[in-house]
Amino acid sequence: MPTMRQIRSRIRTSKNIQQITKAMKMVAAARLKKAQERVQSARPYSEKMHDVMGSLGRALSGTQIKHPLLEVRDPAVRVGVLTVTADRGLCGSYATNILKKTTEVLAPYAPENVRLIVVGRKGITFFRRRPYPVVGEYSANMTGLAFSEAQEIGRQVRELYVSGEIDVLYLVYTRFFSALTQRPTVVQLLPITPEESLEGAGPAEAGSEDYLFEPSAESILGRLLPRYVDTLIYQALSDAIASEHGSRMTAMSSATDNAGKMISGLTLSLNRARQANITKEIAEIVGGAEALK
Amino acid sequence: MAATFALDIVTPEKTVLSDTVTSVQLPAADGSLGILAGHAPLLAELGVGECIVKTSAGGEEVYALAGGFVEVSRERVTILADTAEHASEIDLTRAEEALNRAREMFTRLDGTVNQDEVNAAIQRAQTRIRIARGS
């Protein structure tokens, strides 16, 4: 049976922890809101980008489209994986889930055929102890993600692909559905699949227009495809950041609840111990008085 | 009153402008490009330069654009810019610093830096300085 002093100090510790987790929860909630806004405001661009790709695809549909980023290599022996993880912990199973997914993707490949590009410190430390070669390490800016960060990553993965160091590139990131649901997702980034990107915009709407291209459709496509990759990476990064904040918020909210439960449990046993003390003292006094008779 | 059309300027980070306008002047990859209402459908690459928008309310807005695309369809014009800054948002001292940095890189060009990138950086900085001074 712990003494009253021990119980009191445990209550104090729990209260301190609760204060911290509560503050972290509120910070995460505020940042989540901002991150969600960023996901929202990136949407018009990527939708429009998709439209433009669709119009280009229609204009070029008769011709054989050739571009290094569209070239499919079969069989794909060397694989590149771009994985987006967290920088910091205390966000529940967020980092574990994404790393588990990444390991799943890597499982069928021999380590020497793998090139890893890792975003986030959690992933970097995770793969340092594993045989897979990490060729790129990045850290996303959690509070103010800039498009230039995605471009930098995009440049490196395109170089890896075009130079033939990898035959296919997968992107592993956590897709953001809501503050409570985030799911690790794998998408093939390179080669760009024309069915999805170029023809995915659906059949031409009525009165579809014949576009003029300036300087030419091929040249625009050549500029557009790399930008498309950057956009996908940017989207993945902003989704991952929103997911991380969401995950942290949920984790910290349950930590605060658990601390609250612990405090009330400890308060109960403190009261019991105090009552037991009083009862014991009364019994002693009664016993003493009895003996004096 | 002149005919108007809808114009959106979007960057990967946000929507910069969404308004009804009477004309827009753009820096296309190989020369300046002016668009009025009723323009034929067009897809064009953009270069670096200033974009002058004449709104239907009669105002004139100037943006610094760097790279991207413009899509002109029957109903609307969409500018997909890599970066777009309104004249009032440009930080003149930062732009000047960027220009100095780019010039310095230019003077010690070796194999490590891409000359096109340096040229583009210089052009970007010069455009921003010009626009910021003009407003």
HADDOCK unambig.tbl for C-alpha pairs under 7 A between the chains (distance, minus, plus):
assign (segid A and resid 41 and name CA) (segid B and resid 13 and name CA) 6.36 0.50 0.50
assign (segid A and resid 41 and name CA) (segid B and resid 14 and name CA) 4.83 0.50 0.50
assign (segid A and resid 41 and name CA) (segid B and resid 15 and name CA) 6.65 0.50 0.50
assign (segid A and resid 42 and name CA) (segid B and resid 12 and name CA) 5.45 0.50 0.50
assign (segid A and resid 42 and name CA) (segid B and resid 13 and name CA) 5.19 0.50 0.50
assign (segid A and resid 42 and name CA) (segid B and resid 14 and name CA) 5.66 0.50 0.50
assign (segid A and resid 45 and name CA) (segid B and resid 10 and name CA) 5.77 0.50 0.50
assign (segid A and resid 45 and name CA) (segid B and resid 11 and name CA) 6.14 0.50 0.50
assign (segid A and resid 45 and name CA) (segid B and resid 12 and name CA) 5.51 0.50 0.50
assign (segid A and resid 45 and name CA) (segid B and resid 80 and name CA) 6.79 0.50 0.50
assign (segid A and resid 147 and name CA) (segid B and resid 12 and name CA) 6.56 0.50 0.50
assign (segid A and resid 147 and name CA) (segid B and resid 13 and name CA) 6.60 0.50 0.50
assign (segid A and resid 209 and name CA) (segid B and resid 41 and name CA) 6.60 0.50 0.50
assign (segid A and resid 210 and name CA) (segid B and resid 41 and name CA) 6.76 0.50 0.50
assign (segid A and resid 211 and name CA) (segid B and resid 41 and name CA) 4.90 0.50 0.50
assign (segid A and resid 211 and name CA) (segid B and resid 42 and name CA) 4.92 0.50 0.50
assign (segid A and resid 211 and name CA) (segid B and resid 43 and name CA) 6.46 0.50 0.50
assign (segid A and resid 212 and name CA) (segid B and resid 41 and name CA) 6.12 0.50 0.50
assign (segid A and resid 212 and name CA) (segid B and resid 42 and name CA) 4.48 0.50 0.50
assign (segid A and resid 212 and name CA) (segid B and resid 43 and name CA) 6.11 0.50 0.50
assign (segid A and resid 213 and name CA) (segid B and resid 42 and name CA) 5.85 0.50 0.50
assign (segid A and resid 213 and name CA) (segid B and resid 43 and name CA) 4.98 0.50 0.50
assign (segid A and resid 213 and name CA) (segid B and resid 44 and name CA) 5.81 0.50 0.50
assign (segid A and resid 214 and name CA) (segid B and resid 43 and name CA) 6.24 0.50 0.50
assign (segid A and resid 214 and name CA) (segid B and resid 44 and name CA) 4.51 0.50 0.50
assign (segid A and resid 214 and name CA) (segid B and resid 45 and name CA) 6.51 0.50 0.50
assign (segid A and resid 215 and name CA) (segid B and resid 44 and name CA) 6.75 0.50 0.50
assign (segid A and resid 220 and name CA) (segid B and resid 45 and name CA) 6.31 0.50 0.50
